[in-house]
């Protein structure tokens, strides 16, 4: 029986640990043809033959995508092949077939490394980026969504050996039409969103990079519609927010991004009603994951945003439970829109960011300070410029690392578009929380870029190093170092 190539994928990541943390539960994602069955075989790099064979269903509800979780040894290098077959056999029967012909998928063979044992002191190194616009000028290599990923795949993976890639929103610009010449024109159909994702996810080096590196993603507004929130879709007076855009935008997000993540705790749990009718009622999109001695909480700042709240009370409770249980780790919080500093009125659209929900943001800061959750690092994108900053108040410190954009076609923000004498509190500026720019030249980075973040772990403290790279793979900043005190 011949194994055919899949249409998209593979994408993969570590979901967690099982069997008393002795095994790494690794998830694989792919997109197949109608009626076909997904199949993957895996071996350790130095083994002669493949020792693991698993099959899985492509689910029509999720644009014929599917996932499979496989327990693997931590900290090991593996080689794998993923494909699809046409068969009436059950999944168990497929895994007993001995005469599978894999010759058609040999060129798609991919190699990856599983995460180390939980709590180890091995170095953590990852790529941070956001805002992957498809570009306006087809022949301009610096204005294409795949340029940064070509650099990552060809230059950084072998040289720097990152452990994973973290993308903090706007992986697609579903609401940009005619190559981006028309903005805020979201599709209203399933087919419309599917076409946007197909175009974005089939790019050669995006696909190669995500087959090599474990990938974690979270949505921002352009996955659905510019500056969207659940509250805006519930306001019937806002006629430009069509509920069909929300439904199909979230369905596409689930299919291509959320299902790959720990949002789906086990592969067998994924059914067409997993998320709810519209796509946010049953299951929240925030999640957490771990690498070595680092802990990551990935916020959803769109699908629970309503009224004065950026995130729900439930998500906030989950956040503080995460902070409390991980005091002995380096803690990262992903907020697709920057937690701080705030943008100024006008081009910075402060109402779409935490400044527009300042009461909840300032309450989070105050509670973190009172509970001594210091030296937490927020990771963000959104603003089409990059820099790192710190707020320090007596013995309390928090940090903000912003990386944006992988690719953006026109000018974005710069340092002068941000507030540096405090943070917004209602309509005033609270100068007790004053951001300080961490940079060798006291400027923001305004060219297309991404960041490489490295965490050197030790018993008493850890050193976090941030280096920004242009989309062509050249360092464009001196390393920024943050000394993190952990309990």
Kinemage of the C-alpha trace (Angstrom):
@kinemage 1
@onewidth
@group {chain A} dominant
@subgroup {mainchain}
@vectorlist {calphas} color= white
{ca unk a 1} P 0.000 0.000 0.000
{ca unk a 2} L 1.440 3.362 -1.084
{ca unk a 3} L 1.853 6.198 1.417
{ca unk a 4} L 1.148 9.571 -0.198
{ca unk a 5} L 2.404 13.004 0.789
{ca unk a 6} L 0.207 15.077 3.088
{ca unk a 7} L -1.111 18.433 1.896
{ca unk a 8} L 0.272 20.472 4.807
{ca unk a 9} L 2.533 19.757 7.744
{ca unk a 10} L 3.946 18.243 9.702
{ca unk a 11} L 3.784 20.614 12.664
{ca unk a 12} L 4.665 19.281 16.090
{ca unk a 13} L 5.364 20.222 19.705
{ca unk a 14} L 5.739 18.827 23.202
{ca unk a 15} L 2.381 18.672 25.015
{ca unk a 16} L 3.648 17.497 28.397
{ca unk a 17} L 5.021 14.523 30.279
{ca unk a 18} L 3.529 11.146 31.166
{ca unk a 19} L 4.545 7.976 33.033
{ca unk a 20} L 5.926 9.870 36.046
{ca unk a 21} L 7.600 12.353 33.697
{ca unk a 22} L 9.738 9.636 32.089
{ca unk a 23} L 8.150 10.149 28.659
{ca unk a 24} L 7.622 13.280 26.582
{ca unk a 25} L 4.158 13.390 24.998
{ca unk a 26} L 4.856 14.767 21.539
{ca unk a 27} L 2.027 15.912 19.261
{ca unk a 28} L 2.101 15.780 15.465
{ca unk a 29} L -0.291 17.623 13.120
{ca unk a 30} L -0.991 17.230 9.433
{ca unk a 31} L -3.579 18.013 6.767
{ca unk a 32} L -4.745 15.318 4.392
{ca unk a 33} L -7.168 14.670 1.553
{ca unk a 34} L -10.855 13.896 1.945
{ca unk a 35} L -11.401 10.364 3.225
{ca unk a 36} L -7.741 9.527 3.778
{ca unk a 37} L -6.031 8.321 6.958
{ca unk a 38} L -2.923 9.946 8.414
{ca unk a 39} L 0.103 7.849 9.251
{ca unk a 40} L 3.486 8.551 10.834
{ca unk a 41} L 6.556 6.452 11.537
{ca unk a 42} L 9.336 7.451 13.917
{ca unk a 43} L 12.769 6.218 14.923
{ca unk a 44} L 15.661 7.471 17.011
{ca unk a 45} L 18.307 9.106 14.842
{ca unk a 46} L 20.905 6.383 15.278
{ca unk a 47} L 18.499 3.475 14.812
{ca unk a 48} L 18.556 1.535 11.555
{ca unk a 49} L 14.816 1.017 11.252
{ca unk a 50} L 11.609 2.760 12.241
{ca unk a 51} L 10.263 1.428 15.530
{ca unk a 52} L 7.056 3.449 15.990
{ca unk a 53} L 4.068 3.426 13.622
{ca unk a 54} L 0.915 5.423 14.419
{ca unk a 55} L -2.185 6.331 12.449
{ca unk a 56} L -4.802 9.036 12.953
{ca unk a 57} L -7.933 10.485 11.400
{ca unk a 58} L -8.198 13.722 9.479
{ca unk a 59} L -11.317 15.447 10.787
{ca unk a 60} L -13.540 17.098 8.170
{ca unk a 61} L -14.819 19.625 10.743
{ca unk a 62} L -11.261 20.952 11.096
{ca unk a 63} L -10.523 21.350 7.372
{ca unk a 64} L -9.336 17.715 7.129
{ca unk a 65} L -6.545 18.198 9.653
{ca unk a 66} L -5.661 15.757 12.391
{ca unk a 67} L -3.375 15.202 15.376
{ca unk a 68} L -1.661 12.248 17.012
{ca unk a 69} L 0.170 12.126 20.361
{ca unk a 70} L 3.190 9.836 20.665
{ca unk a 71} L 5.152 9.122 23.890
{ca unk a 72} L 8.878 9.615 23.234
{ca unk a 73} L 12.016 9.644 25.339
{ca unk a 74} L 13.018 13.137 26.553
{ca unk a 75} L 16.092 14.870 25.184
{ca unk a 76} L 16.467 12.558 22.181
{ca unk a 77} L 16.977 13.190 18.479
{ca unk a 78} L 14.322 11.534 16.283
{ca unk a 79} L 13.644 11.083 12.577
{ca unk a 80} L 10.094 10.779 11.247
{ca unk a 81} L 7.984 10.551 8.117
{ca unk a 82} L 4.314 11.530 7.866
{ca unk a 83} L 1.938 10.665 5.057
{ca unk a 84} L -1.580 9.549 4.207
{ca unk a 85} L -3.183 6.411 2.816
{ca unk a 86} L -6.540 5.506 1.320
{ca unk a 87} L -7.970 2.540 3.172
{ca unk a 88} L -11.107 1.202 4.811
{ca unk a 89} L -9.057 -0.274 7.651
{ca unk a 90} L -9.487 0.881 11.239
{ca unk a 91} L -6.631 2.785 12.861
{ca unk a 92} L -5.562 -0.339 14.751
{ca unk a 93} L -5.581 -2.344 11.524
{ca unk a 94} L -3.537 0.316 9.710
{ca unk a 95} L -0.807 0.033 12.331
{ca unk a 96} L -0.522 -3.714 11.575
{ca unk a 97} L 0.029 -3.272 7.824
{ca unk a 98} L 3.507 -4.523 6.949
{ca unk a 99} L 3.791 -3.678 3.234
{ca unk a 100} L 3.540 0.109 3.314
{ca unk a 101} L 5.482 1.863 0.549
{ca unk a 102} L 6.996 5.100 1.926
{ca unk a 103} L 9.042 6.025 -1.157
{ca unk a 104} L 6.824 8.997 -2.087
{ca unk a 105} L 7.374 10.767 1.239
{ca unk a 106} L 11.126 10.265 1.652
{ca unk a 107} L 11.845 13.846 0.637
{ca unk a 108} L 9.572 14.988 3.483
{ca unk a 109} L 11.580 13.146 6.145
{ca unk a 110} L 12.069 15.432 9.122
{ca unk a 111} L 14.329 15.420 12.156
{ca unk a 112} L 13.524 16.874 15.577
{ca unk a 113} L 14.591 16.778 19.206
{ca unk a 114} L 12.270 16.146 22.128
{ca unk a 115} L 12.300 18.405 25.186
{ca unk a 116} L 14.611 17.446 28.070
{ca unk a 117} L 13.366 15.958 31.322
{ca unk a 118} L 11.153 18.307 33.299
{ca unk a 119} L 13.089 20.447 35.772
{ca unk a 120} L 16.508 19.814 34.274
{ca unk a 121} L 19.035 22.644 34.193
{ca unk a 122} L 19.734 22.360 30.484
{ca unk a 123} L 19.822 25.601 28.526
{ca unk a 124} L 16.556 26.757 26.932
{ca unk a 125} L 16.808 28.562 23.617
{ca unk a 126} L 13.880 29.639 21.452
{ca unk a 127} L 12.871 31.922 18.613
{ca unk a 128} L 10.236 34.575 19.305
{ca unk a 129} L 8.289 36.359 16.600
{ca unk a 130} L 4.911 37.594 15.410
{ca unk a 131} L 3.030 39.356 12.609
{ca unk a 132} L 3.677 37.345 9.456
{ca unk a 133} L 2.127 39.433 6.711
{ca unk a 134} L 2.131 37.965 3.205
{ca unk a 135} L 3.594 41.112 1.630
{ca unk a 136} L 2.536 43.612 -1.007
{ca unk a 137} L 5.295 43.425 -3.626
{ca unk a 138} L 5.770 39.879 -4.980
{ca unk a 139} L 9.345 40.374 -6.217
{ca unk a 140} L 10.697 42.098 -3.096
{ca unk a 141} L 12.539 39.406 -1.065
{ca unk a 142} L 12.553 41.588 2.050
{ca unk a 143} L 8.791 41.933 1.992
{ca unk a 144} L 7.745 38.287 1.970
{ca unk a 145} L 6.338 36.148 4.765
{ca unk a 146} L 8.860 33.361 4.158
{ca unk a 147} L 12.048 35.453 4.275
{ca unk a 148} L 12.539 35.212 8.049
{ca unk a 149} L 11.754 31.496 8.036
{ca unk a 150} L 14.244 30.892 5.268
{ca unk a 151} L 16.885 32.560 7.454
{ca unk a 152} L 15.836 30.563 10.508
{ca unk a 153} L 15.946 27.266 8.624
{ca unk a 154} L 19.153 27.881 6.678
{ca unk a 155} L 21.189 29.902 9.171
{ca unk a 156} L 19.984 29.698 12.764
{ca unk a 157} L 18.812 26.132 13.331
{ca unk a 158} L 22.200 24.502 12.772
{ca unk a 159} L 24.243 27.358 14.239
{ca unk a 160} L 22.214 28.299 17.329
{ca unk a 161} L 20.218 25.074 17.801
{ca unk a 162} L 16.988 26.603 19.143
{ca unk a 163} L 14.705 24.222 21.028
{ca unk a 164} L 11.424 25.603 19.651
{ca unk a 165} L 9.727 28.560 17.993
{ca unk a 166} L 7.069 30.679 19.718
{ca unk a 167} L 4.735 32.809 17.590
{ca unk a 168} L 2.630 35.340 19.482
{ca unk a 169} L -0.085 36.230 17.001
{ca unk a 170} L -1.009 37.292 13.477
{ca unk a 171} L 0.454 34.140 11.942
{ca unk a 172} L -2.028 34.888 9.158
{ca unk a 173} L -3.631 38.144 8.035
{ca unk a 174} L -7.027 36.710 7.239
{ca unk a 175} L -8.644 40.161 7.063
{ca unk a 176} L -6.266 41.556 4.425
{ca unk a 177} L -7.563 41.273 0.892
{ca unk a 178} L -5.994 41.477 -2.589
{ca unk a 179} L -2.433 40.934 -1.410
{ca unk a 180} L -2.905 43.289 1.506
{ca unk a 181} L -4.024 46.286 -0.547
{ca unk a 182} L -7.352 46.263 1.299
{ca unk a 183} L -7.331 46.096 5.092
{ca unk a 184} L -9.949 44.921 7.575
{ca unk a 185} L -11.918 42.896 5.043
{ca unk a 186} L -12.456 39.614 6.920
{ca unk a 187} L -13.943 36.627 5.103
{ca unk a 188} L -17.437 35.548 6.080
{ca unk a 189} L -17.205 31.952 4.897
{ca unk a 190} L -15.366 28.766 5.759
{ca unk a 191} L -13.728 28.742 2.335
{ca unk a 192} L -12.485 32.310 2.761
{ca unk a 193} L -10.516 31.551 5.924
{ca unk a 194} L -9.340 28.189 4.592
{ca unk a 195} L -7.763 29.866 1.559
{ca unk a 196} L -5.895 32.342 3.788
{ca unk a 197} L -4.432 29.573 5.932
{ca unk a 198} L -3.578 27.396 2.962
{ca unk a 199} L -1.635 30.256 1.394
{ca unk a 200} L 0.188 31.078 4.636
{ca unk a 201} L 0.984 27.559 5.825
{ca unk a 202} L 2.171 26.108 2.509
{ca unk a 203} L 5.137 28.495 2.266
{ca unk a 204} L 8.270 26.436 1.744
{ca unk a 205} L 10.466 27.567 4.629
{ca unk a 206} L 7.629 28.133 7.065
{ca unk a 207} L 6.755 24.491 6.512
{ca unk a 208} L 10.371 23.318 6.735
{ca unk a 209} L 11.012 25.295 9.930
{ca unk a 210} L 7.911 23.997 11.680
{ca unk a 211} L 8.759 20.414 10.762
{ca unk a 212} L 12.202 20.862 12.322
{ca unk a 213} L 11.320 22.901 15.431
{ca unk a 214} L 8.493 22.330 17.908
{ca unk a 215} L 6.067 25.221 17.408
{ca unk a 216} L 3.745 27.070 19.793
{ca unk a 217} L 1.209 29.603 18.526
{ca unk a 218} L -1.531 31.870 19.864
{ca unk a 219} L -3.942 34.080 17.980
{ca unk a 220} L -4.127 37.851 17.861
{ca unk a 221} L -6.656 39.962 15.993
{ca unk a 222} L -5.770 39.312 12.342
{ca unk a 223} L -6.539 35.610 12.650
{ca unk a 224} L -10.158 36.810 12.637
{ca unk a 225} L -10.553 40.578 12.136
{ca unk a 226} L -8.634 43.738 12.962
{ca unk a 227} L -8.895 44.709 16.664
{ca unk a 228} L -11.569 42.097 17.313
{ca unk a 229} L -12.808 40.986 20.709
{ca unk a 230} L -15.692 38.786 21.779
{ca unk a 231} L -17.389 41.875 23.197
{ca unk a 232} L -17.431 43.607 19.809
{ca unk a 233} L -19.097 40.624 18.151
{ca unk a 234} L -21.755 40.614 20.873
{ca unk a 235} L -22.525 44.299 20.315
{ca unk a 236} L -25.214 44.190 17.647
{ca unk a 237} L -24.746 47.896 16.966
{ca unk a 238} L -21.264 47.225 15.561
{ca unk a 239} L -22.436 46.064 12.144
{ca unk a 240} L -18.910 45.553 10.796
{ca unk a 241} L -18.438 42.562 13.122
{ca unk a 242} L -20.229 39.680 11.403
{ca unk a 243} L -20.687 36.582 13.570
{ca unk a 244} L -19.761 34.384 10.586
{ca unk a 245} L -16.293 35.938 10.542
{ca unk a 246} L -15.889 34.993 14.200
{ca unk a 247} L -17.201 31.462 13.692
{ca unk a 248} L -15.114 30.574 10.661
{ca unk a 249} L -12.067 32.542 11.789
{ca unk a 250} L -11.979 30.637 15.059
{ca unk a 251} L -12.658 27.338 13.287
{ca unk a 252} L -9.642 27.958 11.077
{ca unk a 253} L -7.554 28.964 14.101
{ca unk a 254} L -8.523 25.768 15.899
{ca unk a 255} L -7.729 23.652 12.861
{ca unk a 256} L -4.317 25.070 12.013
{ca unk a 257} L -2.990 26.424 15.325
{ca unk a 258} L -4.878 25.664 18.531
{ca unk a 259} L -5.213 21.917 17.931
{ca unk a 260} L -1.423 21.619 17.755
{ca unk a 261} L -1.101 23.149 21.225
{ca unk a 262} L -1.763 21.911 24.792
{ca unk a 263} L -5.238 23.505 24.524
{ca unk a 264} L -6.239 20.003 23.390
{ca unk a 265} L -4.985 17.976 26.326
{ca unk a 266} L -5.219 14.569 24.633
{ca unk a 267} L -5.550 13.768 20.949
{ca unk a 268} L -8.490 11.420 21.499
{ca unk a 269} L -10.464 14.253 23.132
{ca unk a 270} L -10.631 16.260 19.909
{ca unk a 271} L -14.156 16.142 18.481
{ca unk a 272} L -16.103 18.621 16.382
{ca unk a 273} L -17.881 19.986 19.468
{ca unk a 274} L -14.684 20.310 21.526
{ca unk a 275} L -14.706 24.124 21.453
{ca unk a 276} L -18.405 24.915 21.156
{ca unk a 277} L -20.697 26.101 18.399
{ca unk a 278} L -18.992 29.430 17.697
{ca unk a 279} L -15.624 28.285 18.956
{ca unk a 280} L -14.895 29.660 22.406
{ca unk a 281} L -17.731 28.545 24.690
{ca unk a 282} L -16.451 25.151 25.865
{ca unk a 283} L -12.690 25.431 25.886
{ca unk a 284} L -10.427 28.427 26.588
{ca unk a 285} L -7.494 29.067 24.259
{ca unk a 286} L -4.894 29.906 26.916
{ca unk a 287} L -2.395 27.178 27.836
{ca unk a 288} L 0.955 26.502 29.467
{ca unk a 289} L 4.019 24.463 28.559
{ca unk a 290} L 7.473 23.753 29.945
{ca unk a 291} L 11.041 23.337 28.749
{ca unk a 292} L 13.861 22.424 31.134
{ca unk a 293} L 13.633 24.910 34.027
{ca unk a 294} L 11.415 27.378 32.126
{ca unk a 295} L 7.631 27.703 32.378
{ca unk a 296} L 5.405 29.441 29.814
{ca unk a 297} L 1.833 30.712 30.241
{ca unk a 298} L 0.279 31.645 26.895
{ca unk a 299} L -2.563 34.154 27.266
{ca unk a 300} L -5.604 34.525 25.070
{ca unk a 301} L -6.272 38.280 24.955
{ca unk a 302} L -9.011 38.203 22.286
{ca unk a 303} L -11.662 35.567 22.939
{ca unk a 304} L -12.357 36.482 26.560
{ca unk a 305} L -12.040 40.245 26.144
{ca unk a 306} L -15.270 41.982 27.029
{ca unk a 307} L -16.035 45.308 28.687
{ca unk a 308} L -13.240 46.272 31.078
{ca unk a 309} L -11.702 42.795 31.060
{ca unk a 310} L -8.868 41.774 28.769
{ca unk a 311} L -8.940 38.221 30.141
{ca unk a 312} L -11.633 36.378 32.080
{ca unk a 313} L -11.522 35.875 35.834
{ca unk a 314} L -10.926 32.183 35.163
{ca unk a 315} L -7.890 32.869 32.980
{ca unk a 316} L -6.536 35.292 35.568
{ca unk a 317} L -6.914 32.606 38.266
{ca unk a 318} L -5.084 30.124 36.038
{ca unk a 319} L -2.323 32.691 35.510
{ca unk a 320} L -1.711 33.204 39.226
{ca unk a 321} L -1.822 29.476 39.935
{ca unk a 322} L 0.821 29.108 37.232
{ca unk a 323} L 2.969 31.827 38.801
{ca unk a 324} L 2.670 30.306 42.274
{ca unk a 325} L 3.509 26.723 41.353
{ca unk a 326} L 6.500 27.765 39.244
{ca unk a 327} L 8.372 30.034 41.654
{ca unk a 328} L 11.465 27.858 41.241
{ca unk a 329} L 11.480 28.278 37.445
{ca unk a 330} L 12.089 31.087 34.983
{ca unk a 331} L 8.547 32.251 34.215
{ca unk a 332} L 7.384 33.642 30.878
{ca unk a 333} L 3.921 35.036 30.141
{ca unk a 334} L 2.904 35.401 26.506
{ca unk a 335} L 0.612 38.377 25.911
{ca unk a 336} L 0.039 38.851 22.150
{ca unk a 337} L -0.425 42.588 22.740
{ca unk a 338} L 2.352 44.177 24.848
{ca unk a 339} L 1.699 44.181 28.605
{ca unk a 340} L 3.820 47.322 28.750
{ca unk a 341} L 4.860 49.929 27.700
{ca unk a 342} L 1.654 51.563 26.512
{ca unk a 343} L 1.242 53.135 23.106
{ca unk a 344} L 0.259 56.747 22.613
{ca unk a 345} L -3.025 57.806 21.063
{ca unk a 346} L -3.303 57.710 17.309
{ca unk a 347} L -1.296 55.147 15.376
{ca unk a 348} L -0.589 53.110 18.497
{ca unk a 349} L -4.278 52.110 19.008
{ca unk a 350} L -3.949 52.045 22.830
{ca unk a 351} L -7.581 51.049 23.377
{ca unk a 352} L -6.864 47.744 21.623
{ca unk a 353} L -4.048 47.002 24.056
{ca unk a 354} L -3.691 46.740 27.823
{ca unk a 355} L -3.998 50.536 28.159
{ca unk a 356} L -7.621 50.098 27.111
{ca unk a 357} L -8.078 47.639 29.983
{ca unk a 358} L -5.738 49.338 32.427
{ca unk a 359} L -7.707 48.560 35.583
{ca unk a 360} L -7.262 44.831 35.129
{ca unk a 361} L -3.624 45.177 34.008
{ca unk a 362} L -2.742 47.336 37.013
{ca unk a 363} L -4.541 44.931 39.352
{ca unk a 364} L -2.484 42.065 37.924
{ca unk a 365} L 0.712 44.065 38.488
{ca unk a 366} L -0.288 44.950 42.046
{ca unk a 367} L -1.155 41.359 42.913
{ca unk a 368} L 2.101 40.142 41.398
{ca unk a 369} L 3.989 42.694 43.474
{ca unk a 370} L 2.172 41.761 46.687
{ca unk a 371} L 2.774 38.040 46.102
{ca unk a 372} L 6.430 38.696 45.215
{ca unk a 373} L 6.092 37.307 41.696
{ca unk a 374} L 9.118 39.256 40.551
{ca unk a 375} L 11.343 38.832 37.494
{ca unk a 376} L 8.543 37.484 35.320
{ca unk a 377} L 9.101 38.077 31.593
{ca unk a 378} L 6.227 39.052 29.296
{ca unk a 379} L 6.625 38.053 25.629
{ca unk a 380} L 4.665 39.991 23.007
{ca unk a 381} L 4.359 41.089 19.390
{ca unk a 382} L 1.652 43.102 17.586
{ca unk a 383} L 3.241 46.562 17.304
{ca unk a 384} L 5.535 46.034 14.273
{ca unk a 385} L 8.666 47.059 16.132
{ca unk a 386} L 10.898 45.308 18.646
{ca unk a 387} L 12.586 46.159 21.926
{ca unk a 388} L 12.919 44.983 25.518
{ca unk a 389} L 11.978 46.962 28.631
{ca unk a 390} L 11.819 46.615 32.413
{ca unk a 391} L 9.671 48.038 35.188
{ca unk a 392} L 11.420 48.153 38.553
{ca unk a 393} L 9.723 49.282 41.744
{ca unk a 394} L 11.733 48.746 44.915
{ca unk a 395} L 12.242 44.944 45.087
{ca unk a 396} L 9.725 44.185 42.333
{ca unk a 397} L 10.720 43.805 38.673
{ca unk a 398} L 8.904 42.662 35.547
{ca unk a 399} L 10.237 42.565 32.012
{ca unk a 400} L 8.723 42.957 28.555
{ca unk a 401} L 10.298 41.459 25.426
{ca unk a 402} L 8.566 42.476 22.194
{ca unk a 403} L 9.371 40.949 18.811
{ca unk a 404} L 7.456 42.136 15.735
{ca unk a 405} L 7.224 41.738 12.804
{ca unk a 406} L 8.409 38.646 10.934
{ca unk a 407} L 7.141 40.540 7.924
{ca unk a 408} L 5.256 43.824 7.682
{ca unk a 409} L 4.850 45.694 4.427
{ca unk a 410} L 4.781 49.349 5.542
{ca unk a 411} L 6.036 51.396 8.483
{ca unk a 412} L 5.154 50.318 12.021
{ca unk a 413} L 5.648 51.929 15.400
{ca unk a 414} L 8.865 53.227 16.938
{ca unk a 415} L 10.114 54.183 20.391
{ca unk a 416} L 8.465 57.604 20.148
{ca unk a 417} L 5.013 56.015 19.805
{ca unk a 418} L 5.222 54.626 23.372
{ca unk a 419} L 4.769 56.156 26.829
{ca unk a 420} L 7.928 55.967 28.972
{ca unk a 421} L 7.090 58.054 32.065
{ca unk a 422} L 4.682 55.459 33.501
{ca unk a 423} L 1.773 53.243 32.522
{ca unk a 424} L -1.828 54.209 31.849
{ca unk a 425} L -4.141 54.066 34.863
{ca unk a 426} L -7.642 54.994 33.726
{ca unk a 427} L -7.017 58.343 31.998
{ca unk a 428} L -3.878 59.192 33.961
{ca unk a 429} L -0.266 58.025 33.994
{ca unk a 430} L 0.946 55.964 36.968
{ca unk a 431} L 4.617 56.930 37.291
{ca unk a 432} L 5.266 54.340 40.023
{ca unk a 433} L 5.482 51.731 37.249
{ca unk a 434} L 7.936 53.394 34.887
{ca unk a 435} L 9.239 51.368 31.919
{ca unk a 436} L 12.940 51.575 31.121
{ca unk a 437} L 14.199 50.586 27.680
{ca unk a 438} L 16.821 47.829 27.662
{ca unk a 439} L 18.878 48.430 24.564
{ca unk a 440} L 22.423 49.149 23.505
{ca unk a 441} L 21.302 52.138 21.435
{ca unk a 442} L 18.111 53.198 23.273
{ca unk a 443} L 16.111 52.723 20.094
{ca unk a 444} L 13.473 50.320 18.898
{ca unk a 445} L 13.981 47.988 15.939
{ca unk a 446} L 11.711 48.902 13.034
{ca unk a 447} L 12.855 46.499 10.293
{ca unk a 448} L 11.401 43.011 9.837
{ca unk a 449} L 12.893 40.838 12.553
{ca unk a 450} L 12.650 38.066 15.122
{ca unk a 451} L 14.345 37.406 18.454
{ca unk a 452} L 16.506 34.581 19.733
{ca unk a 453} L 16.097 34.133 23.498
{ca unk a 454} L 18.463 31.992 25.534
{ca unk a 455} L 18.086 30.973 29.182
{ca unk a 456} L 21.148 29.730 31.037
{ca unk a 457} L 19.923 27.935 34.138
{ca unk a 458} L 21.803 27.559 37.420
{ca unk a 459} L 20.871 26.742 41.001
{ca unk a 460} L 20.321 30.284 42.291
{ca unk a 461} L 19.629 32.370 39.226
{ca unk a 462} L 19.341 32.328 35.465
{ca unk a 463} L 20.605 34.623 32.742
{ca unk a 464} L 18.162 35.454 29.955
{ca unk a 465} L 19.790 36.788 26.785
{ca unk a 466} L 17.811 38.426 23.974
{ca unk a 467} L 19.314 38.988 20.536
{ca unk a 468} L 17.311 40.463 17.671
{ca unk a 469} L 17.911 39.321 14.094
{ca unk a 470} L 16.794 40.884 10.833
{ca unk a 471} L 14.546 38.776 8.624
{ca unk a 472} L 17.694 38.028 6.598
{ca unk a 473} L 19.239 36.301 9.616
{ca unk a 474} L 21.777 38.949 10.654
{ca unk a 475} L 22.067 40.118 14.284
{ca unk a 476} L 20.819 43.709 14.532
{ca unk a 477} L 21.253 44.256 18.255
{ca unk a 478} L 23.836 43.583 20.869
{ca unk a 479} L 22.739 40.848 23.283
{ca unk a 480} L 20.422 42.167 26.022
{ca unk a 481} L 20.982 40.306 29.293
{ca unk a 482} L 18.539 40.001 32.205
{ca unk a 483} L 19.606 38.399 35.472
{ca unk a 484} L 16.612 36.458 36.834
{ca unk a 485} L 16.406 35.615 40.524
{ca unk a 486} L 14.417 32.437 41.163
{ca unk a 487} L 13.372 30.996 44.507
